Amino acid sequence: MISNGGSTTVRGHRDESLSLLWRIVDDAVDPGYAAAADRGQTSSSRGVGLGHSVALAVALLILAALVTAAFLQTQRGAPSADRTRSDLATRVVAATAQTDALTARVDTLTQWTADLQAAALSGTTSDQALADRVAALEIGVGARPVAGPGIEVVLDDGPPTSASGEQPDLARVLDRDLQVAVNGLFAAGAEAVSVNGQRITTLSAIRGAGGAVLVGYRPLSPPYVVAAIGSPDSLEENFSGSTAADQLRTLSDAYGIIFEVEAAEDLLVPGQPDLTLRYAAVGGGA
């Protein structure tokens, strides 16, 4: 009988040819653990290790439960988000159709009012002069439609520069790009300007809201066609050599934004019928 680490092991006769196998059996316990057992520490050390293992297992179970709950919550919320998005899109389409119908109604009433005004001011030479002055003022403020030759500036989005929503798409036409084009056309001598059929007046605002571009309160989508009434030759020459055109060409070269300028012989820039008279003053000649 051989004593090893306080334990007693019964050995039989050994075959020396199997000495390596017997050595593995004898040293099955790591010497470090055997020394710890001699000091009475093995049980306490293993107890601490077991405690850490249990805590880690519990933490992993909690984390898995949280991840599962979040996933299930997202899955449950996805159909609701899709329905909300669809409902909003439906409401936008319905509101846009209603706005178009009301705008057409306003146009009809505006034309009816203009006809009555023209009839009332057609009696005398002074009345006709007043009617001509009113018509000129309406053209100037944007209340009356204008037709004639001019140029069209087309702006459209280029190839997307960002595949994810984390980075902005630099190839999109922004509200400030349209502002540059409109201001540049007026500076080049345009008499009347519209963007996708929306007349630009002194009260018009071109701004961005989320991913949309608004002219007034009307959301527009690309391509953006900016129509300008005026002499096609001088308009095109003045605008093409302007700082505004240089900025738009830079955007086109850098990000692929489409920027085109074309002469047109027959353009129609509609009036803005919802202009409101804010104040009036007696003229010096009255």
C-alpha positions as CSV (number, residue, x, y, z in Angstrom):
1,M,0.0,0.0,0.0
2,I,1.3,3.4,-1.0
3,S,0.1,6.6,0.7
4,N,-0.4,9.5,-1.7
5,G,-1.8,12.9,-0.6
6,G,-3.5,11.3,2.4
7,S,-5.3,8.7,0.4
8,T,-4.7,5.0,0.2
9,T,-4.6,3.2,-3.1
10,V,-4.3,-0.6,-3.5
11,R,-2.0,-1.5,-6.3
12,G,-1.6,-4.8,-7.9
13,H,1.5,-6.1,-9.7
14,R,2.6,-3.7,-12.4
15,D,3.8,-4.6,-15.8
16,E,6.8,-2.3,-16.4
17,S,6.0,-2.2,-20.1
18,L,2.9,-0.2,-19.2
19,S,4.9,2.3,-17.1
20,L,3.7,5.3,-19.0
21,L,0.0,4.3,-18.5
22,W,0.6,3.8,-14.8
23,R,2.2,7.2,-14.6
24,I,-0.8,8.9,-16.2
25,V,-3.1,7.1,-13.7
26,D,-0.9,8.1,-10.7
27,D,-0.6,11.8,-11.8
28,A,-4.3,12.2,-12.8
29,V,-4.7,14.9,-10.3
30,D,-2.7,18.1,-11.2
31,P,0.1,18.7,-8.7
32,G,-1.2,22.2,-7.9
33,Y,-4.6,20.8,-6.9
34,A,-2.9,18.1,-4.9
35,A,-0.9,20.8,-3.0
36,A,-4.1,22.8,-2.4
37,A,-5.8,19.7,-1.1
38,D,-2.9,19.2,1.3
39,R,-3.5,22.8,2.6
40,G,-7.3,22.2,2.9
41,Q,-8.0,24.8,0.2
42,T,-9.2,22.8,-2.7
43,S,-12.8,22.7,-1.6
44,S,-13.0,26.5,-1.0
45,S,-11.3,27.3,-4.3
46,R,-13.7,25.1,-6.2
47,G,-16.6,26.7,-4.4
48,V,-15.5,30.2,-5.6
49,G,-15.2,29.0,-9.1
50,L,-18.6,27.4,-9.0
51,G,-20.1,30.6,-7.7
52,H,-18.6,32.6,-10.6
53,S,-19.9,30.0,-13.1
54,V,-23.4,30.2,-11.7
55,A,-23.4,34.1,-11.8
56,L,-22.2,34.1,-15.3
57,A,-24.9,31.6,-16.4
58,V,-27.6,33.7,-14.7
59,A,-26.3,36.9,-16.4
60,L,-26.3,35.2,-19.8
61,L,-29.8,33.9,-19.2
62,I,-31.0,37.4,-18.3
63,L,-29.3,38.9,-21.3
64,A,-30.8,36.3,-23.6
65,A,-34.3,37.0,-22.1
66,L,-33.9,40.7,-22.7
67,V,-32.7,40.3,-26.3
68,T,-35.6,37.9,-27.0
69,A,-38.1,40.3,-25.4
70,A,-36.7,43.2,-27.5
71,F,-36.9,41.1,-30.7
72,L,-40.5,40.0,-30.0
73,Q,-41.5,43.6,-29.2
74,T,-39.9,44.8,-32.5
75,Q,-41.7,42.0,-34.4
76,R,-45.0,43.0,-32.8
77,G,-44.4,46.7,-33.5
78,A,-43.4,46.2,-37.2
79,P,-46.9,45.6,-38.5
80,S,-48.2,48.5,-36.5
81,A,-45.5,50.8,-37.9
82,D,-46.3,49.6,-41.5
83,R,-50.0,50.3,-41.0
84,T,-49.2,53.8,-39.6
85,R,-46.9,54.6,-42.6
86,S,-49.5,53.3,-45.0
87,D,-52.3,55.3,-43.3
88,L,-50.2,58.5,-43.4
89,A,-49.4,57.9,-47.1
90,T,-53.1,57.5,-47.8
91,R,-54.0,60.6,-45.9
92,V,-51.3,62.6,-47.8
93,V,-52.7,61.4,-51.2
94,A,-56.2,62.3,-50.1
95,A,-55.2,65.7,-48.8
96,T,-53.3,66.4,-52.0
97,A,-56.3,65.5,-54.1
98,Q,-58.5,67.7,-52.0
99,T,-56.0,70.6,-52.3
100,D,-55.9,70.2,-56.1
101,A,-59.7,70.3,-56.3
102,L,-59.9,73.5,-54.1
103,T,-57.1,75.1,-56.1
104,A,-59.0,74.5,-59.3
105,R,-62.1,76.0,-57.7
106,V,-60.1,79.0,-56.6
107,D,-58.7,79.4,-60.2
108,T,-62.3,79.4,-61.6
109,L,-63.5,82.0,-59.1
110,T,-60.4,84.1,-59.7
111,Q,-61.0,84.1,-63.4
112,W,-64.7,85.0,-62.9
113,T,-63.7,87.9,-60.6
114,A,-61.2,89.1,-63.3
115,D,-63.9,89.0,-66.0
116,L,-66.2,91.0,-63.8
117,Q,-63.5,93.5,-63.0
118,A,-62.6,93.9,-66.7
119,A,-66.2,94.5,-67.6
120,A,-66.6,97.1,-64.9
121,L,-63.5,99.0,-66.0
122,S,-64.2,98.9,-69.8
123,G,-66.5,101.9,-69.9
124,T,-64.1,104.9,-70.3
125,T,-60.5,105.6,-71.3
126,S,-59.6,106.2,-67.6
127,D,-61.2,103.0,-66.6
128,Q,-59.3,101.0,-69.2
129,A,-56.0,102.7,-68.1
130,L,-56.8,101.6,-64.6
131,A,-57.6,98.1,-65.8
132,D,-54.2,97.9,-67.6
133,R,-52.4,99.1,-64.5
134,V,-54.1,96.5,-62.3
135,A,-53.2,93.8,-64.8
136,A,-49.6,94.9,-64.8
137,L,-49.5,94.9,-61.0
138,E,-51.0,91.4,-60.9
139,I,-48.4,90.1,-63.2
140,G,-45.7,91.8,-61.1
141,V,-46.9,90.3,-57.8
142,G,-47.6,86.9,-59.3
143,A,-51.4,86.9,-59.1
144,R,-51.9,86.6,-62.9
145,P,-50.6,83.8,-65.2
146,V,-47.9,84.7,-67.7
147,A,-47.3,83.0,-71.0
148,G,-44.4,83.4,-73.5
149,P,-40.9,82.3,-74.4
150,G,-38.2,81.8,-71.8
151,I,-35.9,79.0,-70.5
152,E,-36.3,75.9,-68.3
153,V,-33.8,74.8,-65.7
154,V,-34.1,71.1,-64.8
155,L,-32.7,69.8,-61.5
156,D,-32.8,66.1,-60.6
157,D,-31.3,63.8,-58.1
158,G,-28.1,62.0,-59.1
159,P,-27.0,58.4,-58.2
160,P,-27.4,57.8,-54.4
161,T,-24.1,58.5,-52.5
162,S,-25.2,56.6,-49.3
163,A,-26.5,53.1,-49.1
164,S,-27.8,53.5,-45.6
165,G,-29.8,56.1,-43.7
166,E,-27.0,56.9,-41.4
167,Q,-25.2,59.2,-43.9
168,P,-27.0,62.0,-45.9
169,D,-27.4,61.4,-49.6
170,L,-25.3,64.2,-51.1
171,A,-26.7,63.6,-54.6
172,R,-30.2,64.8,-53.6
173,V,-31.5,68.2,-54.8
174,L,-32.1,70.3,-51.7
175,D,-34.3,73.3,-51.0
176,R,-31.3,75.6,-51.1
177,D,-30.3,74.4,-54.6
178,L,-33.8,75.4,-55.8
179,Q,-33.4,78.7,-54.1
180,V,-30.1,79.3,-55.9
181,A,-31.7,78.5,-59.3
182,V,-34.7,80.7,-58.7
183,N,-32.7,83.7,-57.4
184,G,-30.3,83.3,-60.3
185,L,-33.1,83.4,-62.8
186,F,-34.6,86.5,-61.4
187,A,-31.2,88.1,-61.3
188,A,-30.8,87.1,-65.0
189,G,-33.9,89.1,-65.9
190,A,-36.8,86.6,-65.6
191,E,-40.2,88.2,-65.5
192,A,-42.0,85.3,-63.9
193,V,-40.8,82.0,-62.4
194,S,-42.4,78.8,-61.3
195,V,-41.2,75.5,-59.9
196,N,-43.1,72.4,-61.0
197,G,-46.1,74.6,-61.8
198,Q,-45.9,76.6,-58.5
199,R,-45.6,80.3,-59.1
200,I,-42.8,82.1,-57.2
201,T,-43.9,85.4,-55.7
202,T,-42.4,87.8,-53.1
203,L,-44.3,85.8,-50.5
204,S,-43.2,82.4,-51.6
205,A,-40.9,80.3,-49.4
206,I,-38.7,77.4,-50.7
207,R,-37.8,75.2,-47.8
208,G,-37.2,71.6,-46.7
209,A,-39.3,69.5,-44.4
210,G,-37.9,66.1,-43.7
211,G,-37.0,64.6,-47.1
212,A,-39.5,66.8,-49.0
213,V,-39.0,70.2,-50.7
214,L,-41.8,72.6,-50.2
215,V,-42.7,75.6,-52.3
216,G,-45.1,77.6,-50.1
217,Y,-47.0,74.7,-48.5
218,R,-46.9,72.4,-51.5
219,P,-44.6,69.4,-51.4
220,L,-42.7,68.8,-54.6
221,S,-40.8,65.8,-55.9
222,P,-37.9,65.6,-58.5
223,P,-37.3,66.3,-61.2
224,Y,-37.7,70.0,-60.5
225,V,-38.5,72.0,-63.6
226,V,-37.9,75.8,-63.0
227,A,-39.7,77.8,-65.8
228,A,-38.7,81.4,-66.4
229,I,-40.5,83.8,-68.7
230,G,-38.3,86.3,-70.6
231,S,-36.1,86.7,-73.6
232,P,-34.6,83.2,-74.1
233,D,-31.3,84.4,-75.5
234,S,-30.5,87.0,-72.8
235,L,-31.9,84.8,-70.1
236,E,-29.8,81.8,-71.0
237,E,-26.7,83.9,-71.5
238,N,-27.1,85.8,-68.3
239,F,-28.0,82.8,-66.2
240,S,-25.3,80.5,-67.7
241,G,-22.6,83.0,-66.7
242,S,-24.0,83.7,-63.2
243,T,-22.7,82.6,-59.8
244,A,-25.9,80.5,-59.4
245,A,-25.1,78.4,-62.5
246,D,-21.5,77.9,-61.3
247,Q,-22.8,76.6,-58.0
248,L,-25.2,74.2,-59.7
249,R,-22.5,73.0,-62.1
250,T,-20.2,72.3,-59.2
251,L,-22.9,70.1,-57.6
252,S,-23.4,68.3,-60.8
253,D,-19.7,67.6,-61.2
254,A,-19.1,66.6,-57.6
255,Y,-22.3,64.5,-56.9
256,G,-23.9,63.7,-60.2
257,I,-26.9,66.0,-59.7
258,I,-28.6,66.6,-63.1
259,F,-28.5,70.3,-64.1
260,E,-29.8,71.2,-67.6
261,V,-30.8,74.6,-69.2
262,E,-33.0,74.7,-72.2
263,A,-34.6,77.5,-74.2
264,A,-38.4,77.2,-74.7
265,E,-40.7,79.1,-77.0
266,D,-44.0,78.6,-75.3
267,L,-44.0,78.5,-71.5
268,L,-46.9,79.0,-69.1
269,V,-46.2,80.3,-65.6
270,P,-49.5,80.1,-63.6
271,G,-50.7,82.7,-61.2
272,Q,-50.8,82.4,-57.5
273,P,-54.5,83.0,-56.6
274,D,-54.3,82.9,-52.9
275,L,-52.4,86.1,-52.5
276,T,-53.8,88.3,-49.6
277,L,-53.8,92.1,-49.6
278,R,-52.1,93.0,-46.4
279,Y,-52.1,96.8,-46.6
280,A,-52.7,99.6,-49.2
281,A,-51.7,103.2,-49.5
282,V,-52.9,106.0,-51.7
283,G,-50.6,106.7,-54.6
284,G,-49.1,110.0,-55.3
285,G,-51.1,110.4,-58.5
286,A,-54.5,109.8,-56.8
